[in-house]
Amino acid sequence: MLLPGVAITYQGEEIGMRDGFVSWEDTVDVAALNQGNESNYLEFSRDPCRTPYHWNNSTNAGFSTGPKTWLPVAKDYMEINLQAQKDASVSHYKVYQQLTRLRQEKALSHGAYDVQALSMNTLLLVRYLRTYDTYALLFNVGSVSDTVSLNHIELLSEPLTVYAASVHSTRTPGTTVALSSITLQPGEALVLRAPPT
């Protein structure tokens, strides 16, 4: 959502939907049927990412009132569905909405970008445009916590404010972090806003 260009959302991405299991008997993907067999069809099948959208926790995830859907509904629809995420105080859907609104900022719509690996686990993406707020995405892709410093990033200055945080982050929008030391938990992502430099 923060990279330049057109943002593409695949169905369910905005609520963190995962691929559903589709048995050999329920497979309809021609690629899997033509190239696969019961023991290897999942190597070729695109059906798992095409399962019905999870609208709510009703029958068939609210996708259909019929007795059966073309592809089976993923089993986690009771927990992962749009209605539950709209009702929750923090959710993938609400973070996605924040990031969608952020795309209207001049630094994202007209600015430049810089990408750096700050460590073996943490990536940094900075979006900037002179005289406008600068935005930085920090993402720990590792399986252990990672502490990084942003002191050497000339495009960033304090106060560094949390604009958005991943669902499992303990940080909340509006709080500040220090340039000198930011600890990210495994899988944690932060979008930070800095004043113009």
VEXMI-272173 format. One record per atom (N, C-alpha, C): residue number from 1; atom name; x, y, z. Coordinates in pm, 1 decimal, decimal comma, padded with zeros to 6 digits, m for minus. Each point is the difference from the previous one (the first is absolute). Layout:
N
NUM CA X Y Z
...
//
This chain:
197
1 N 00081,6 m00120,4 00000,0
1 CA m00081,6 00120,4 00000,0
1 C 00085,9 00126,7 00000,0
2 N 00123,8 m00008,4 00042,3
2 CA 00082,6 00120,3 00008,1
2 C 00096,8 00014,8 m00116,5
3 N 00011,4 m00101,3 m00082,5
3 CA 00087,6 00010,5 m00116,3
3 C m00064,4 00087,5 m00107,0
4 N 00080,6 00060,2 m00087,4
4 CA m00056,7 00081,1 m00107,9
4 C m00082,4 m00085,9 m00095,6
5 N m00090,2 00062,8 m00069,9
5 CA m00079,9 m00070,6 m00098,8
5 C m00138,0 m00035,1 00050,7
6 N m00070,1 m00074,1 m00081,6
6 CA m00137,4 m00038,8 00030,9
6 C 00000,6 m00109,0 00106,3
7 N m00083,0 00016,0 00100,8
7 CA m00011,9 m00102,7 00104,3
7 C m00100,4 m00105,2 m00045,8
8 N 00036,7 m00124,0 00010,6
8 CA m00087,0 m00110,8 m00038,5
8 C m00037,0 m00077,9 00125,9
9 N m00128,2 m00027,7 00016,4
9 CA m00046,8 m00079,1 00113,3
9 C m00065,4 m00126,0 m00053,5
10 N 00054,2 m00115,8 00037,8
10 CA m00061,6 m00126,3 m00037,8
10 C m00106,2 m00033,2 00102,8
11 N m00108,6 m00059,1 m00042,2
11 CA m00113,8 m00024,5 00089,4
11 C 00041,9 m00062,6 00131,9
12 N m00037,9 00064,4 00108,2
12 CA 00029,2 m00050,8 00132,5
12 C 00129,1 00050,3 00060,9
13 N 00086,6 00057,9 m00081,8
13 CA 00127,4 00051,4 00050,9
13 C m00023,3 00105,0 00108,5
14 N m00103,3 00080,5 m00016,3
14 CA m00026,1 00108,9 00094,0
14 C m00048,1 m00047,9 00136,7
15 N m00039,3 m00126,1 00011,1
15 CA m00040,3 m00054,0 00130,4
15 C 00094,7 m00111,2 00046,4
16 N 00106,7 m00022,1 m00074,1
16 CA 00096,8 m00103,0 00038,9
16 C m00048,2 m00141,1 m00026,5
17 N m00089,2 m00015,9 m00099,9
17 CA m00047,0 m00134,9 m00034,9
17 C 00117,6 m00086,7 m00042,8
18 N m00005,7 m00124,1 00039,0
18 CA 00101,2 m00097,6 m00040,0
18 C m00061,6 m00096,2 m00101,3
19 N 00086,4 m00067,9 m00073,4
19 CA m00049,3 m00099,7 m00095,1
19 C m00080,6 m00106,3 00073,6
20 N m00108,5 m00042,6 m00062,1
20 CA m00080,2 m00107,8 00056,4
20 C 00043,1 m00133,1 m00058,5
21 N m00023,0 m00107,2 00071,9
21 CA 00033,2 m00132,3 m00053,0
21 C m00109,3 m00043,6 m00096,6
22 N 00041,7 m00048,0 m00116,4
22 CA m00092,8 m00052,5 m00100,1
22 C 00045,2 m00142,4 m00031,9
23 N m00085,2 m00095,8 00029,5
23 CA 00034,3 m00140,7 m00023,1
23 C 00006,4 m00029,3 m00150,2
24 N 00057,5 m00114,5 m00034,6
24 CA 00005,1 m00043,6 m00139,3
24 C m00141,1 m00009,7 m00057,4
25 N m00092,4 m00050,7 00079,2
25 CA m00138,9 m00016,3 m00045,8
25 C m00067,1 00134,5 m00029,1
26 N 00037,8 00104,6 00073,5
26 CA m00061,0 00132,2 m00018,5
26 C 00077,1 00089,0 m00096,5
27 N 00114,5 m00045,8 m00047,9
27 CA 00083,5 00081,0 m00089,0
27 C m00070,3 00024,4 m00132,7
28 N 00001,4 00126,7 m00043,4
28 CA m00058,7 00036,3 m00129,2
28 C 00102,5 00068,9 m00090,5
29 N 00115,7 00034,2 00052,8
29 CA 00103,0 00067,6 m00077,9
29 C 00051,3 m00093,3 m00109,2
30 N m00013,5 00042,4 m00124,1
30 CA 00039,0 m00081,2 m00114,9
30 C 00149,5 m00033,1 00004,5
31 N 00082,1 00093,8 00044,6
31 CA 00144,7 m00025,9 00007,6
31 C 00029,2 m00116,9 00093,4
32 N m00067,5 m00004,8 00112,4
32 CA 00021,3 m00110,0 00095,3
32 C m00055,9 m00130,7 m00053,9
33 N m00115,1 00007,3 m00064,2
33 CA m00062,7 m00121,5 m00052,9
33 C 00079,4 m00058,3 m00116,4
34 N 00055,6 00086,5 m00085,7
34 CA 00074,6 m00047,0 m00116,7
34 C 00140,9 m00047,5 00033,2
35 N 00066,3 00065,0 00094,2
35 CA 00139,7 m00032,8 00028,7
35 C 00018,8 m00083,5 00125,1
36 N m00099,1 m00000,4 00084,4
36 CA 00017,2 m00066,3 00127,9
36 C m00078,0 m00129,1 00012,2
37 N 00017,8 m00061,4 00114,5
37 CA m00079,0 m00115,9 00038,9
37 C m00024,5 00014,2 00149,8
38 N m00064,1 m00096,2 00059,1
38 CA m00038,6 00013,9 00140,3
38 C 00118,3 00022,1 00094,0
39 N 00117,7 m00044,9 m00038,0
39 CA 00115,7 00014,7 00089,2
39 C 00075,7 00131,6 m00018,1
40 N m00013,9 00067,0 m00116,2
40 CA 00078,3 00122,2 m00022,3
40 C m00080,3 00119,3 m00052,3
41 N m00130,7 m00008,7 m00003,3
41 CA m00081,1 00106,2 m00059,6
41 C 00020,9 00136,9 00064,9
42 N 00032,1 00002,9 00129,5
42 CA 00017,3 00128,6 00068,2
42 C 00120,2 00078,1 m00051,9
43 N 00094,9 m00067,4 m00063,6
43 CA 00114,2 00068,6 m00060,6
43 C m00044,7 00088,1 m00116,5
44 N m00110,7 m00035,3 m00063,6
44 CA m00046,4 00069,9 m00119,2
44 C m00127,6 00081,2 00022,5
45 N m00072,3 m00029,9 00104,5
45 CA m00132,2 00059,2 00019,6
45 C 00005,3 00145,1 00047,2
46 N m00084,6 00081,2 m00062,4
46 CA m00018,0 00137,9 00043,7
46 C m00128,2 00014,6 00080,4
47 N m00072,3 m00108,8 00017,0
47 CA m00127,1 00004,0 00072,7
47 C 00011,9 00048,3 00144,8
48 N 00104,2 m00037,2 00075,4
48 CA 00004,7 00043,1 00140,3
48 C m00009,4 00151,7 00019,4
49 N 00050,8 00078,1 m00094,5
49 CA m00008,0 00146,2 00014,5
49 C m00127,6 00056,6 m00063,0
50 N m00084,3 m00086,4 m00051,8
50 CA m00124,4 00043,8 m00064,7
50 C m00124,2 m00037,4 00080,1
51 N 00018,9 m00045,2 00122,4
51 CA m00116,2 m00040,2 00079,9
51 C m00087,1 00121,3 00030,2
52 N m00127,3 m00020,5 00033,7
52 CA m00092,7 00111,8 00020,0
52 C 00045,6 00100,7 00105,6
53 N m00035,0 00124,1 m00024,8
53 CA 00032,6 00110,0 00091,2
53 C m00073,9 m00017,8 00132,5
54 N 00065,6 00036,4 00108,5
54 CA m00058,2 m00012,7 00134,1
54 C m00069,7 00130,2 00039,6
55 N m00126,7 00011,4 m00030,0
55 CA m00075,1 00120,8 00034,7
55 C m00034,5 00004,5 00148,2
56 N m00039,8 m00114,1 00054,8
56 CA m00039,0 m00005,5 00141,5
56 C 00011,3 m00144,5 00048,4
57 N m00052,1 m00028,3 00119,2
57 CA 00012,5 m00135,9 00053,9
57 C m00126,0 m00083,7 m00018,8
58 N m00085,9 00041,2 m00092,5
58 CA m00120,2 m00079,2 m00027,6
58 C 00033,2 m00114,5 m00095,7
59 N m00100,0 m00078,3 m00035,4
59 CA 00019,2 m00112,9 m00091,0
59 C 00070,6 00045,6 m00127,6
60 N 00096,9 m00078,6 m00042,5
60 CA 00078,6 00030,1 m00120,2
60 C 00067,4 00137,1 00006,8
61 N 00031,4 00044,5 00120,2
61 CA 00069,7 00127,2 00024,2
61 C m00076,6 00119,0 m00055,9
62 N m00130,9 m00013,9 m00018,1
62 CA m00079,9 00109,0 m00054,7
62 C 00017,7 00018,6 m00149,2
63 N 00075,0 m00088,0 m00063,4
63 CA 00028,2 00009,9 m00143,4
63 C m00118,9 m00046,5 m00083,1
64 N m00071,2 m00100,5 00049,9
64 CA m00112,0 m00057,7 m00073,9
64 C m00100,8 m00058,0 00097,9
65 N m00127,3 00009,8 m00037,3
65 CA m00105,0 m00062,2 00081,5
65 C m00028,4 m00141,8 m00047,9
66 N 00066,6 m00041,4 m00105,4
66 CA m00018,4 m00135,2 m00053,2
66 C 00057,3 m00104,7 00093,6
67 N m00034,5 m00126,1 m00024,1
67 CA 00048,6 m00107,6 00086,5
67 C 00149,5 m00027,4 m00016,6
68 N 00057,1 00035,9 m00116,3
68 CA 00140,7 m00027,3 m00026,6
68 C 00055,0 00107,9 m00092,2
69 N 00125,6 00036,2 00020,2
69 CA 00065,8 00096,1 m00088,6
69 C 00083,8 m00075,4 m00102,8
70 N 00035,4 00068,1 m00108,0
70 CA 00076,5 m00061,8 m00108,3
70 C 00130,2 m00058,9 00054,3
71 N 00073,0 00077,8 00080,1
71 CA 00115,8 m00048,4 00074,4
71 C m00036,5 00004,5 00147,6
72 N 00055,9 m00088,1 00081,4
72 CA m00035,3 00000,7 00142,2
72 C 00049,1 00126,6 00070,6
73 N m00074,2 00043,3 00099,4
73 CA 00038,4 00115,1 00081,5
73 C 00112,7 m00043,8 00093,6
74 N 00101,3 00084,5 00015,6
74 CA 00109,9 m00032,0 00092,0
74 C m00053,8 m00014,3 00142,2
75 N 00056,9 m00092,5 00073,7
75 CA m00051,8 m00033,1 00133,3
75 C 00016,2 00112,0 00102,5
76 N 00089,3 00095,4 m00022,4
76 CA 00023,6 00105,3 00099,3
76 C m00092,0 00121,4 m00015,8
77 N m00106,1 m00012,3 m00078,8
77 CA m00087,5 00114,3 m00025,6
77 C m00073,4 00050,2 00123,9
78 N m00014,3 m00083,7 00101,8
78 CA m00068,6 00044,1 00121,8
78 C 00080,5 00109,5 00071,2
79 N 00132,4 m00007,6 m00008,9
79 CA 00086,4 00099,4 00064,3
79 C 00044,2 00108,6 m00097,3
80 N 00033,7 m00039,8 m00121,8
80 CA 00050,0 00095,9 m00098,8
80 C m00112,1 00031,6 m00097,6
81 N m00068,6 00111,5 00024,5
81 CA m00105,3 00044,7 m00091,0
81 C m00014,1 00150,9 00011,5
82 N m00056,0 00060,5 m00102,0
82 CA m00009,8 00145,5 m00006,0
82 C m00080,3 00057,4 00115,8
83 N m00113,0 m00058,0 00032,2
83 CA m00083,5 00055,5 00106,7
83 C 00072,7 m00000,5 00133,9
84 N 00067,8 m00107,8 00032,1
84 CA 00075,5 m00007,3 00126,1
84 C 00108,5 00106,8 00004,3
85 N 00062,8 00025,4 m00114,4
85 CA 00107,2 00099,2 m00003,3
85 C m00053,6 00141,9 00004,9
86 N m00116,8 00022,7 m00054,6
86 CA m00062,5 00132,1 00013,7
86 C m00037,1 00026,3 00145,4
87 N m00042,8 m00104,8 00070,4
87 CA m00043,0 00013,4 00139,3
87 C 00116,6 00008,4 00098,5
88 N 00116,0 m00051,8 m00036,2
88 CA 00115,8 m00002,0 00090,3
88 C 00063,0 00138,6 00010,6
89 N 00063,6 00026,4 00112,7
89 CA 00066,2 00130,1 00016,1
89 C 00128,2 00007,2 m00083,1
90 N 00068,7 m00113,3 m00016,1
90 CA 00120,9 m00008,7 m00082,6
90 C m00015,7 m00121,1 m00090,6
91 N 00025,4 00018,2 m00130,1
91 CA m00012,6 m00111,5 m00093,9
91 C 00079,9 00028,5 m00126,4
92 N 00023,7 m00105,8 m00078,0
92 CA 00066,5 00017,5 m00129,8
92 C m00077,5 00099,3 m00086,0
93 N m00131,1 m00011,7 00001,2
93 CA m00084,0 00087,1 m00082,5
93 C 00020,0 00146,9 00037,8
94 N 00004,4 00028,6 00129,0
94 CA 00016,1 00139,2 00043,2
94 C 00139,4 00053,2 m00031,7
95 N 00102,0 m00084,5 00009,7
95 CA 00134,3 00041,5 m00040,4
95 C 00001,1 00026,4 m00150,2
96 N m00065,7 m00085,5 m00076,5
96 CA m00007,1 00016,9 m00145,3
96 C m00068,5 00131,6 m00036,6
97 N m00105,3 00034,6 00073,0
97 CA m00066,7 00128,0 m00023,3
97 C 00095,2 00116,7 00027,0
98 N 00077,7 m00008,7 00107,8
98 CA 00097,1 00105,1 00031,2
98 C 00100,3 00015,9 m00114,0
99 N 00049,5 m00111,6 m00050,4
99 CA 00099,5 00005,4 m00107,1
99 C m00060,1 00053,1 m00129,4
100 N m00125,9 m00031,2 m00023,5
100 CA m00067,9 00052,5 m00118,8
100 C m00012,0 00151,9 00008,8
101 N m00037,3 00050,3 00117,5
101 CA m00008,4 00146,2 00019,0
101 C 00137,7 00064,2 m00015,4
102 N 00102,0 m00067,4 00049,0
102 CA 00135,7 00053,7 m00006,9
102 C 00044,8 00021,9 m00143,9
103 N m00048,0 m00080,5 m00090,9
103 CA 00038,8 00013,8 m00141,4
103 C m00039,6 00135,2 m00058,6
104 N m00086,5 00074,0 00067,4
104 CA m00039,8 00132,6 m00047,5
104 C 00101,5 00108,4 00036,6
105 N 00092,9 m00031,7 00088,7
105 CA 00102,3 00097,0 00039,7
105 C 00094,1 00027,8 m00117,1
106 N 00043,5 00126,0 m00011,2
106 CA 00085,9 00041,7 m00111,9
106 C 00129,4 m00081,4 m00007,7
107 N 00057,0 m00034,6 00114,4
107 CA 00125,1 m00077,5 m00002,0
107 C m00019,4 m00135,2 m00067,5
108 N m00120,2 m00054,5 00009,0
108 CA m00026,5 m00129,0 m00063,7
108 C m00049,9 00015,5 m00143,2
109 N m00080,6 00101,1 m00025,3
109 CA m00055,3 00014,9 m00135,0
109 C 00098,1 00064,5 m00097,9
110 N 00092,4 00083,1 00050,6
110 CA 00091,1 00071,3 m00089,3
110 C 00147,4 m00012,6 00037,3
111 N 00029,1 m00059,9 00113,5
111 CA 00136,0 m00001,1 00051,6
111 C 00087,1 m00113,1 m00050,3
112 N 00122,5 00003,5 00046,8
112 CA 00099,2 m00102,6 m00032,4
112 C 00002,7 m00103,0 00112,9
113 N 00082,5 m00102,5 m00018,4
113 CA 00009,6 m00102,6 00103,5
113 C 00142,4 m00052,1 00010,8
114 N 00028,3 m00056,8 00116,2
114 CA 00128,8 m00062,6 00024,9
114 C m00026,4 m00127,6 00078,5
115 N 00066,5 m00108,7 m00037,8
115 CA m00016,1 m00128,2 00068,4
115 C 00137,1 m00044,7 00050,1
116 N 00003,7 m00045,2 00125,4
116 CA 00125,0 m00048,5 00058,3
116 C m00026,7 m00120,0 00088,9
117 N 00096,3 m00089,4 00004,8
117 CA m00001,3 m00106,2 00100,7
117 C 00080,7 00054,0 00117,3
118 N m00065,9 00020,3 00113,8
118 CA 00069,2 00053,7 00117,1
118 C 00075,7 m00107,9 00075,8
119 N m00042,3 m00123,4 m00017,8
119 CA 00063,9 m00114,8 00064,5
119 C m00039,1 m00123,6 m00079,9
120 N 00034,6 m00115,7 00051,1
120 CA m00039,7 m00124,8 m00066,3
120 C m00151,2 m00020,1 00005,3
121 N m00067,7 00066,4 00094,1
121 CA m00143,3 m00022,1 00019,2
121 C m00088,7 00119,1 m00032,3
122 N 00053,9 00121,1 00005,1
122 CA m00085,9 00118,5 m00009,3
122 C 00022,7 00078,7 m00127,9
123 N m00111,4 00024,6 m00068,9
123 CA 00000,4 00079,9 m00122,5
123 C m00054,6 00138,8 00029,5
124 N 00048,6 00098,6 m00075,1
124 CA m00046,2 00137,8 00011,9
124 C m00038,7 00051,1 m00137,8
125 N m00117,4 00058,7 m00009,4
125 CA m00044,3 00069,9 m00120,8
125 C m00033,1 00141,5 00042,7
126 N 00061,0 00099,1 m00063,9
126 CA m00027,2 00140,4 00031,6
126 C m00064,0 00065,2 m00121,2
127 N m00111,5 00069,4 00021,5
127 CA m00067,7 00077,7 m00105,2
127 C 00010,8 00146,9 00037,8
128 N 00048,9 00082,3 m00092,0
128 CA 00026,8 00139,6 00034,2
128 C m00022,4 00092,9 m00119,0
129 N m00032,2 00124,0 00034,1
129 CA m00015,7 00108,2 m00096,9
129 C 00031,8 00128,8 00075,0
130 N 00092,1 00077,5 m00052,8
130 CA 00044,6 00121,7 00067,7
130 C m00117,2 00085,5 00046,5
131 N 00006,4 00049,0 00119,2
131 CA m00097,0 00086,0 00069,7
131 C m00125,5 m00073,2 00048,2
132 N m00006,0 m00130,3 m00018,2
132 CA m00114,0 m00079,6 00049,1
132 C 00049,2 m00101,2 00103,4
133 N m00092,5 m00048,9 00080,8
133 CA 00035,4 m00104,5 00096,4
133 C 00062,0 m00119,1 m00072,2
134 N 00094,4 m00063,8 00066,6
134 CA 00065,5 m00120,0 m00051,0
134 C m00058,5 m00120,8 00072,0
135 N m00015,9 m00111,4 m00071,5
135 CA m00055,7 m00122,7 00058,6
135 C 00100,9 m00112,7 m00015,1
136 N 00013,6 m00077,5 00106,1
136 CA 00094,2 m00112,2 m00000,4
136 C m00072,2 m00126,3 00042,9
137 N 00019,3 m00106,0 m00076,4
137 CA m00052,1 m00131,7 00035,8
137 C 00116,4 m00083,1 00051,2
138 N m00012,8 m00050,3 00121,4
138 CA 00096,1 m00093,7 00057,6
138 C m00069,4 m00133,9 00012,0
139 N 00067,7 m00107,7 m00042,0
139 CA m00062,5 m00131,7 00003,7
139 C 00102,9 m00104,4 00039,9
140 N m00025,0 m00067,0 00111,8
140 CA 00086,8 m00109,0 00044,6
140 C m00051,9 m00129,0 m00062,6
141 N 00073,1 m00051,2 m00097,4
141 CA m00040,5 m00122,2 m00069,3
141 C 00055,7 m00124,8 00067,1
142 N 00073,6 00018,0 00108,3
142 CA 00064,8 m00111,6 00067,1
142 C m00086,7 m00067,5 00104,4
143 N 00059,6 m00098,3 00066,0
143 CA m00071,0 m00076,1 00103,0
143 C 00046,6 00036,8 00140,7
144 N 00085,6 00102,2 00010,1
144 CA 00045,5 00050,7 00129,7
144 C m00013,8 00151,7 00001,4
145 N m00006,1 00058,3 00120,0
145 CA m00010,1 00145,9 00008,4
145 C 00128,7 00062,9 m00052,9
146 N m00010,7 00123,8 m00045,5
146 CA 00112,8 00069,0 m00061,8
146 C m00005,0 00146,9 00040,4
147 N 00113,3 00053,5 00045,9
147 CA 00009,1 00141,2 00036,1
147 C 00083,1 00070,8 m00105,4
148 N m00055,8 00107,3 m00055,5
148 CA 00067,6 00074,4 m00106,3
148 C 00005,8 00147,7 00037,0
149 N 00092,5 00069,5 m00063,6
149 CA 00012,9 00144,4 00015,8
149 C m00028,2 00065,8 m00134,2
150 N m00068,8 00113,3 00005,5
150 CA m00027,3 00076,7 m00121,5
150 C 00078,1 00131,2 m00000,5
151 N 00096,2 00014,7 00091,6
151 CA 00078,6 00123,7 00009,9
151 C 00070,2 00035,5 m00130,4
152 N 00042,0 m00100,4 m00075,3
152 CA 00076,0 00023,3 m00122,9
152 C m00089,2 00030,2 m00121,5
153 N m00129,9 m00004,4 00017,1
153 CA m00091,4 00026,7 m00111,6
153 C m00026,9 00150,6 m00005,9
154 N 00063,6 00069,6 m00093,1
154 CA m00008,0 00146,2 m00007,5
154 C m00141,3 00051,1 m00026,3
155 N m00083,8 m00081,8 m00059,7
155 CA m00135,6 00043,6 m00033,6
155 C m00092,8 00002,2 00121,2
156 N 00044,8 m00056,5 00111,8
156 CA m00085,8 m00010,4 00118,4
156 C 00048,9 00089,9 00112,1
157 N m00095,3 00060,3 00070,6
157 CA 00031,7 00082,2 00116,4
157 C m00108,5 m00021,2 00104,8
158 N 00030,6 00036,0 00122,2
158 CA m00098,6 m00013,1 00107,6
158 C m00087,7 00124,7 00004,3
159 N m00122,3 m00009,0 00049,2
159 CA m00060,1 m00119,6 00058,4
159 C m00042,8 m00100,6 m00107,3
160 N 00024,8 m00124,6 00028,4
160 CA m00036,7 m00111,3 m00087,2
160 C m00125,5 m00062,8 00059,8
161 N m00111,8 00017,1 m00069,6
161 CA m00130,5 m00039,9 00053,4
161 C m00051,3 m00124,9 m00069,8
162 N m00056,4 m00092,6 00076,7
162 CA m00060,3 m00120,3 m00057,8
162 C m00127,8 00040,7 m00072,8
163 N m00003,7 m00024,7 m00131,1
163 CA m00120,8 00025,4 m00079,2
163 C m00088,6 m00124,3 m00000,7
164 N 00061,7 m00116,2 m00018,0
164 CA m00073,0 m00127,5 m00001,3
164 C 00093,7 m00108,7 00051,0
165 N m00059,5 m00103,3 00056,9
165 CA 00078,0 m00112,8 00051,4
165 C m00070,6 m00129,3 m00036,0
166 N 00078,1 m00104,9 m00021,6
166 CA m00059,1 m00129,9 m00031,4
166 C m00086,4 m00048,0 00116,3
167 N m00087,4 m00092,4 m00028,2
167 CA m00102,8 m00043,6 00094,6
167 C 00056,3 m00044,3 00134,4
168 N 00111,4 m00069,7 00000,9
168 CA 00053,2 m00053,9 00125,3
168 C 00102,0 00091,6 00066,8
169 N 00016,8 00120,1 m00051,9
169 CA 00092,8 00095,5 00059,5
169 C m00057,3 00054,3 00130,8
170 N 00088,1 00032,6 00092,3
170 CA m00044,2 00062,1 00125,7
170 C m00005,7 00151,6 m00012,4
171 N 00046,5 00052,4 m00111,9
171 CA m00000,7 00145,4 m00019,8
171 C m00133,3 00044,2 m00058,8
172 N m00038,4 00121,0 00033,3
172 CA m00126,6 00053,4 m00050,0
172 C 00025,2 00128,3 m00077,6
173 N m00083,3 00028,0 m00099,1
173 CA 00014,9 00123,9 m00076,3
173 C m00002,1 00122,1 00091,8
174 N 00088,4 00094,6 m00032,9
174 CA 00009,2 00122,8 00077,7
174 C 00112,7 00000,0 00101,5
175 N 00050,8 m00117,8 00034,9
175 CA 00112,7 m00005,2 00093,4
175 C 00129,1 00028,6 m00075,8
176 N 00103,5 00038,6 00072,7
176 CA 00127,1 00031,3 m00065,1
176 C 00104,0 m00106,3 00032,2
177 N 00098,0 m00011,4 m00088,5
177 CA 00113,6 m00090,0 00019,8
177 C 00128,1 00079,8 m00023,1
178 N 00108,6 m00045,0 00058,5
178 CA 00128,4 00068,1 m00014,2
178 C 00072,3 m00048,1 m00124,8
179 N 00063,5 00092,6 m00069,0
179 CA 00080,0 m00036,3 m00117,3
179 C 00113,4 m00095,1 00036,7
180 N 00054,0 00015,3 00118,3
180 CA 00122,1 m00071,4 00037,9
180 C m00019,2 m00148,1 00028,5
181 N m00122,6 m00041,7 00038,1
181 CA m00018,4 m00140,6 00036,8
181 C m00147,1 m00039,5 m00009,5
182 N m00029,4 m00085,7 m00095,7
182 CA m00136,2 m00050,6 m00016,6
182 C 00008,5 m00152,3 m00000,9
183 N m00068,8 m00062,8 00093,6
183 CA m00003,1 m00145,9 00005,3
183 C m00128,8 m00049,7 m00063,0
184 N 00015,2 m00087,4 m00098,1
184 CA m00114,0 m00059,2 m00069,4
184 C m00008,4 m00147,7 00035,9
185 N m00119,1 m00044,9 00031,2
185 CA m00023,1 m00141,2 00028,4
185 C m00007,9 m00077,3 m00132,6
186 N 00014,7 m00131,7 00001,5
186 CA m00009,5 m00078,0 m00124,1
186 C m00132,7 00027,5 m00071,9
187 N 00008,3 00032,4 m00127,9
187 CA m00119,3 00026,2 m00079,4
187 C m00061,3 00136,7 00020,3
188 N 00056,3 00081,0 00087,5
188 CA m00057,9 00132,4 00027,5
188 C 00035,7 00098,1 m00110,5
189 N m00096,3 00082,7 m00036,0
189 CA 00021,3 00105,9 m00098,4
189 C m00052,7 00130,4 00057,3
190 N 00070,8 00108,5 m00028,4
190 CA m00041,3 00133,0 00043,3
190 C 00008,7 00095,0 m00117,7
191 N m00095,8 00089,7 m00010,3
191 CA 00010,2 00112,7 m00091,4
191 C 00017,6 00122,1 00088,6
192 N 00110,3 00071,4 m00021,1
192 CA 00034,6 00114,9 00082,1
192 C m00007,2 00127,3 m00082,5
193 N m00043,2 00108,2 00064,6
193 CA m00006,3 00130,6 m00067,8
193 C 00103,9 00091,9 00063,7
194 N 00075,9 00069,1 m00085,1
194 CA 00099,5 00096,3 00046,5
194 C m00029,7 00135,0 m00063,7
195 N 00030,9 00108,5 00069,2
195 CA m00022,4 00132,2 m00059,0
195 C 00095,6 00023,0 m00116,7
196 N m00030,9 00096,1 m00085,7
196 CA 00089,8 00029,8 m00112,3
196 C 00139,2 00036,2 00051,3
197 N 00101,9 m00042,4 m00073,2
197 CA 00138,0 00032,6 00040,7
197 C 00048,5 00123,0 m00071,6
//
